[in-house]
């Protein structure tokens, strides 16, 4: 069920990370920042399924995971949902992978071990993006094009 704060639905987060402690830390900070954590996943395959099920406003995605790593998960997600908002989570030694993820459309990244303030700032930034997008509403439908007639 969606969390409503001051008449506005809380932004919704999916956390994908194989490390339980990292999922717990990210989810806890997200909740403190006013986000609703709609799901967690332990690998990319599970994450893609949770994304399809919950359609979150933002995903935090670890790079190094079993089954389907973060780079391949991002590639697959962006191929089916081009406007999916994804923030990569990575260890310091993954700079080349981070650059690849940014080129694939990731919005941002957080390097482990991260500090709470960095994550709070990131969640604040993307909560504002989610609110602005929601306030803009759906894109207007294209006007029908005139078809030549017979007379």
Residue frames as qw, qx, qy, qz and C-alpha x, y, z in Angstrom:
[[0.000, 0.889, 0.458, 0.000, 0.00, 0.00, 0.00],
 [0.399, 0.565, -0.024, 0.721, 1.34, 3.43, -0.92],
 [0.403, -0.489, -0.409, 0.656, 2.49, 5.69, 1.88],
 [0.118, 0.802, 0.311, 0.497, 0.86, 9.12, 1.72],
 [0.446, -0.411, -0.284, 0.743, 2.60, 12.07, 3.41],
 [0.045, 0.518, 0.070, -0.851, 1.02, 15.54, 3.30],
 [0.636, 0.591, 0.221, -0.444, -1.32, 14.47, 0.48],
 [0.467, 0.669, -0.528, -0.234, 1.55, 13.24, -1.69],
 [0.997, -0.030, -0.063, 0.012, 2.50, 9.61, -2.28],
 [0.479, -0.697, 0.473, 0.248, 5.94, 8.83, -0.90],
 [0.494, 0.603, -0.570, -0.260, 8.48, 8.00, -3.59],
 [0.965, -0.120, 0.181, -0.150, 8.98, 4.25, -3.98],
 [0.050, 0.719, -0.689, -0.073, 12.34, 2.45, -3.88],
 [0.994, 0.049, -0.091, -0.018, 13.59, -0.98, -4.93],
 [0.254, -0.765, 0.591, 0.019, 16.89, -2.05, -3.34],
 [0.958, 0.248, -0.144, 0.000, 18.90, -4.67, -5.27],
 [0.048, 0.717, -0.655, 0.232, 22.00, -5.93, -3.45],
 [0.788, -0.007, -0.615, -0.012, 23.24, -9.41, -2.56],
 [0.331, 0.095, -0.653, 0.675, 24.49, -8.25, 0.87],
 [0.356, -0.670, -0.651, -0.027, 21.75, -8.28, 3.50],
 [0.390, -0.565, -0.267, 0.676, 23.46, -5.62, 5.62],
 [0.131, -0.070, 0.308, 0.940, 23.70, -3.25, 2.62],
 [0.220, -0.488, -0.666, -0.520, 20.01, -3.74, 1.76],
 [0.424, -0.676, -0.550, 0.246, 19.09, -3.05, 5.38],
 [0.344, -0.421, -0.070, 0.837, 21.27, 0.07, 5.57],
 [0.017, 0.110, 0.456, 0.883, 20.04, 1.53, 2.26],
 [0.309, -0.556, -0.694, -0.336, 16.40, 0.73, 3.09],
 [0.422, -0.620, -0.477, 0.458, 16.69, 2.23, 6.58],
 [0.217, -0.313, 0.076, 0.922, 18.20, 5.48, 5.30],
 [0.089, -0.269, -0.612, -0.739, 15.61, 5.63, 2.50],
 [0.348, -0.649, -0.674, -0.054, 12.75, 5.28, 4.98],
 [0.370, -0.565, -0.268, 0.687, 14.28, 7.98, 7.15],
 [0.107, -0.170, 0.313, 0.928, 14.39, 10.20, 4.04],
 [0.504, 0.343, 0.243, -0.754, 10.65, 9.63, 3.46],
 [0.432, 0.273, -0.707, -0.489, 10.80, 6.86, 0.86],
 [0.877, -0.068, 0.298, -0.371, 8.66, 3.75, 0.79],
 [0.037, -0.411, 0.884, 0.222, 10.82, 0.67, 0.20],
 [0.799, 0.154, -0.047, -0.580, 8.48, -1.43, -1.94],
 [0.997, 0.066, -0.037, 0.010, 10.81, -4.39, -2.42],
 [0.254, -0.722, 0.624, 0.157, 14.30, -5.78, -2.03],
 [0.936, 0.327, -0.113, -0.068, 16.13, -8.28, -4.22],
 [0.686, -0.560, 0.404, 0.229, 19.32, -10.31, -3.76],
 [0.483, -0.115, 0.620, 0.608, 20.38, -10.50, -7.43],
 [0.136, 0.247, -0.342, -0.896, 19.65, -8.99, -10.81],
 [0.236, -0.226, -0.850, -0.414, 17.13, -11.59, -11.95],
 [0.225, -0.573, -0.723, 0.313, 15.09, -11.18, -8.81],
 [0.090, -0.454, -0.107, 0.880, 15.47, -7.40, -9.10],
 [0.156, 0.015, -0.564, -0.811, 14.04, -7.33, -12.63],
 [0.297, -0.434, -0.834, -0.166, 11.04, -9.34, -11.44],
 [0.233, -0.585, -0.521, 0.576, 10.51, -7.00, -8.46],
 [0.011, -0.268, 0.175, 0.947, 10.77, -3.98, -10.75],
 [0.245, -0.195, -0.711, -0.630, 8.08, -5.35, -13.07],
 [0.347, -0.507, -0.782, 0.103, 5.89, -6.13, -10.07],
 [0.303, -0.674, -0.413, 0.533, 6.25, -2.82, -8.20],
 [0.356, 0.724, 0.245, 0.538, 7.26, -0.18, -10.81],
 [0.487, -0.634, -0.241, 0.551, 9.34, 1.80, -8.28],
 [0.179, 0.983, 0.023, -0.043, 10.34, 5.44, -8.73],
 [0.120, 0.801, -0.581, 0.079, 14.01, 4.62, -8.11],
 [0.981, -0.062, -0.158, 0.089, 16.28, 1.58, -7.91],
 [0.202, -0.783, 0.588, 0.019, 19.54, 1.25, -6.03],
 [0.957, 0.269, -0.097, -0.054, 21.53, -1.44, -7.84],
 [0.580, -0.601, 0.500, 0.230, 24.70, -3.14, -6.64],
 [0.457, 0.648, -0.517, -0.323, 27.25, -3.90, -9.37],
 [0.254, 0.318, -0.913, 0.037, 28.77, -7.15, -8.09],
 [0.710, -0.079, 0.413, -0.564, 26.09, -9.81, -7.55],
 [0.347, -0.063, 0.921, 0.164, 25.52, -13.47, -8.38],
 [0.489, 0.507, 0.709, -0.041, 23.34, -14.71, -11.27],
 [0.369, 0.742, 0.314, 0.464, 23.00, -11.37, -13.06],
 [0.456, -0.233, -0.221, 0.830, 25.39, -8.57, -12.13],
 [0.050, 0.720, 0.320, -0.614, 24.43, -4.92, -11.86],
 [0.029, 0.410, -0.467, -0.783, 25.74, -3.94, -15.29],
 [0.084, -0.140, -0.886, -0.433, 23.71, -6.62, -17.08],
 [0.020, -0.602, -0.739, 0.300, 20.68, -5.92, -14.89],
 [0.050, 0.639, 0.047, -0.766, 20.88, -2.23, -15.77],
 [0.060, 0.217, -0.677, -0.701, 21.28, -3.04, -19.47],
 [0.077, -0.333, -0.918, -0.199, 18.24, -5.34, -19.42],
 [0.023, -0.660, -0.575, 0.482, 16.10, -2.96, -17.36],
 [0.061, 0.584, -0.117, -0.801, 16.86, 0.07, -19.52],
 [0.036, 0.044, -0.788, -0.613, 16.11, -1.93, -22.68],
 [0.148, -0.499, -0.840, -0.152, 12.57, -2.62, -21.46],
 [0.213, -0.891, -0.376, 0.140, 12.01, 0.52, -19.34],
 [0.552, 0.474, -0.010, 0.686, 14.14, 3.29, -20.90],
 [0.117, -0.729, 0.096, -0.667, 13.15, 5.88, -18.29],
 [0.806, -0.464, -0.343, 0.131, 13.85, 3.68, -15.25],
 [0.071, -0.875, 0.334, -0.343, 15.71, 5.69, -12.61],
 [0.940, -0.146, -0.218, 0.216, 18.72, 3.72, -11.36],
 [0.134, -0.871, 0.435, -0.185, 21.48, 4.62, -8.93],
 [0.822, 0.212, -0.501, 0.167, 24.45, 2.25, -8.89],
 [0.603, -0.729, 0.298, -0.128, 26.06, 1.07, -5.65],
 [0.845, 0.398, -0.291, 0.207, 29.64, -0.08, -5.91],
 [0.748, -0.499, 0.029, 0.437, 32.92, -0.72, -4.17],
 [0.087, -0.853, 0.243, 0.453, 35.75, 1.76, -4.74],
 [0.344, -0.343, 0.738, 0.469, 37.59, -0.58, -7.14],
 [0.472, 0.466, 0.740, 0.111, 34.73, -0.66, -9.65],
 [0.053, 0.624, -0.055, -0.778, 35.36, 2.71, -11.39],
 [0.061, 0.157, -0.732, -0.660, 35.41, 1.26, -14.92],
 [0.046, -0.421, -0.902, -0.082, 32.13, -0.54, -14.28],
 [0.012, 0.677, 0.432, -0.595, 30.62, 2.67, -12.88],
 [0.081, 0.447, -0.353, -0.818, 31.56, 4.57, -16.04],
 [0.086, -0.102, -0.886, -0.445, 29.93, 1.82, -18.11],
 [0.041, -0.566, -0.792, 0.227, 26.76, 2.05, -16.01],
 [0.055, 0.642, 0.138, -0.752, 26.58, 5.82, -16.39],
 [0.109, 0.267, -0.617, -0.732, 26.95, 5.37, -20.16],
 [0.117, -0.275, -0.929, -0.217, 24.07, 2.85, -20.03],
 [0.291, -0.582, -0.371, -0.663, 21.83, 5.43, -18.36],
 [0.535, -0.489, -0.559, 0.402, 22.37, 5.12, -14.61],
 [0.057, -0.936, -0.179, -0.298, 21.59, 8.48, -13.01],
 [0.212, -0.817, 0.421, -0.333, 24.14, 8.44, -10.25],
 [0.787, 0.050, -0.586, 0.185, 26.30, 6.22, -8.07],
 [0.541, -0.755, 0.260, -0.262, 27.21, 5.66, -4.45],
 [0.555, 0.432, -0.677, 0.216, 30.56, 4.15, -3.50],
 [0.846, -0.501, -0.176, -0.050, 30.73, 1.65, -0.62],
 [0.210, -0.551, -0.727, 0.352, 31.30, 2.24, 2.16],
 [0.026, 0.612, 0.279, 0.740, 28.99, 5.24, 1.85],
 [0.074, -0.098, -0.558, 0.821, 28.10, 7.75, 4.51],
 [0.106, 0.605, 0.753, -0.237, 24.55, 8.43, 5.58],
 [0.091, 0.691, 0.066, -0.714, 24.67, 12.08, 4.52],
 [0.040, 0.279, -0.683, -0.674, 25.56, 11.15, 0.93],
 [0.024, -0.305, -0.929, -0.206, 22.66, 8.75, 0.71],
 [0.048, 0.681, 0.554, -0.477, 20.24, 11.18, 2.38],
 [0.075, 0.572, -0.224, -0.786, 21.27, 13.85, -0.13],
 [0.049, 0.067, -0.839, -0.538, 20.79, 11.44, -3.03],
 [0.001, -0.488, -0.872, 0.040, 17.32, 10.41, -1.81],
 [0.055, 0.691, 0.292, -0.659, 16.37, 14.08, -1.36],
 [0.057, 0.408, -0.492, -0.767, 17.50, 14.90, -4.88],
 [0.130, -0.079, -0.880, -0.450, 15.55, 12.06, -6.50],
 [0.043, 0.562, 0.751, -0.345, 12.45, 12.59, -4.34],
 [0.142, 0.624, 0.023, -0.768, 12.30, 16.08, -5.85],
 [0.130, 0.228, -0.725, -0.637, 12.64, 14.60, -9.35],
 [0.037, -0.320, -0.945, -0.053, 9.83, 12.13, -8.64],
 [0.082, 0.646, 0.512, -0.561, 7.57, 14.93, -7.31],
 [0.141, 0.528, -0.268, -0.794, 8.28, 17.16, -10.32],
 [0.109, 0.043, -0.872, -0.475, 7.55, 14.32, -12.72],
 [0.013, -0.470, -0.869, 0.154, 4.29, 13.48, -10.94],
 [0.090, 0.645, 0.283, -0.704, 3.23, 17.13, -10.87],
 [0.119, 0.352, -0.519, -0.770, 3.82, 17.43, -14.61],
 [0.758, 0.269, 0.378, -0.459, 1.33, 14.61, -15.16],
 [0.737, 0.174, 0.594, 0.272, 1.21, 12.33, -18.15],
 [0.154, -0.226, 0.451, 0.849, 2.46, 13.58, -21.47],
 [0.560, 0.441, 0.165, -0.682, -0.34, 14.94, -23.66],
 [0.714, 0.264, 0.632, 0.141, -1.59, 12.61, -26.37],
 [0.203, -0.154, 0.492, 0.832, -0.49, 13.49, -29.86],
 [0.500, 0.461, 0.141, -0.720, -3.10, 15.31, -31.90],
 [0.743, 0.303, 0.588, 0.101, -4.56, 13.16, -34.65],
 [0.164, -0.324, 0.482, 0.798, -3.01, 13.89, -37.99],
 [0.598, 0.496, 0.086, -0.624, -5.28, 14.92, -40.81],
 [0.544, 0.035, 0.787, 0.288, -5.81, 12.24, -43.39],
 [0.180, 0.215, -0.440, -0.853, -6.32, 13.20, -47.00],
 [0.564, 0.327, 0.631, -0.421, -9.89, 12.54, -48.05],
 [0.367, 0.252, 0.752, 0.486, -11.62, 11.78, -51.33],
 [0.097, 0.596, 0.558, 0.569, -13.47, 14.90, -51.71]]
